[in-house]
Amino acid sequence: TVVTESSEHNAEYMPYWIKRSYPELIERFNIPLDEYPRRCIEQIDQWQQQKVALTHDTSLTHSRTHEYASYIIEAMETDRPYKIGGNVLNTGLITNLPSEACVEVPCLVDGQGVTPCYVGNLPEQLAALNRTNINTQLLTIEAAVTRKREAIYHAALLDPHTSAELSIDDIRNLCDDLIEAHGSWLPAYH
C-alpha cells in the first residue's frame, strides 16, 4: 500500500488502527498519537525564538528551502518545467475515483500553469479505501451547502473510523455536541 500521509494521520482514515478496545494496536504499529500536537507546540516555540533572533539580526541571509512554492513560481515565470504532487479536481485523472473528488496526482508546472497528469486506475484496494473517505467528504460538502443537520449525521455515520468506534446514537449525539460547542462559528443547520 502506498500512501502520502504520515502514519498517525493515515490511521485516522481507517477503521483498524486506533481503537479503544485494542489499545495495544497503537504500540504495535507505532502510531504516535501525540506527535502532531507536540510538533505544533515545538513549531510555535521555534517561531517565537526566530522572531526574537530575526528582529535583532541585521545580517540576514536567504536560502531556498525544499518547499514547493518558490519552485512553482519559478516554473510559471520562466517556463522551465517542474514536477510536483498536486491536489486537483479529478477530471478523469484517476479513473476509478469519482469526478467530484480532489485527488493528489503528479503535475507539471510551467509557463502554462499547473497541468495534472493522467494516472488511470488505482489498484482496487486503494481506490476502495479512497472512496470510503471521498463518500464522507462529499456528504460533508452536501451538509455545508444545504445546511441540513441530517447530512452531517450521514457524513459522520459513514466515516470509517467513527463508525468503527461508535454506535449510531453515539455518532448523532457527538455531532449534536460538536454543533452546540462550535455553534457560534457555524451557520444554522436545520
PyMOL commands that set and color helices and strands:
alter all, ss='L'
color gray80, all
select helices_A, chain A and resi 7-11+24-28+35-56+68-78+124-146+149-158+160-165+168-181+183-185
alter helices_A, ss='H'
color red, helices_A
select strands_A, chain A and resi 82-89+102-110+113-116
alter strands_A, ss='S'
color yellow, strands_A
deselect
rebuild
show_as cartoon
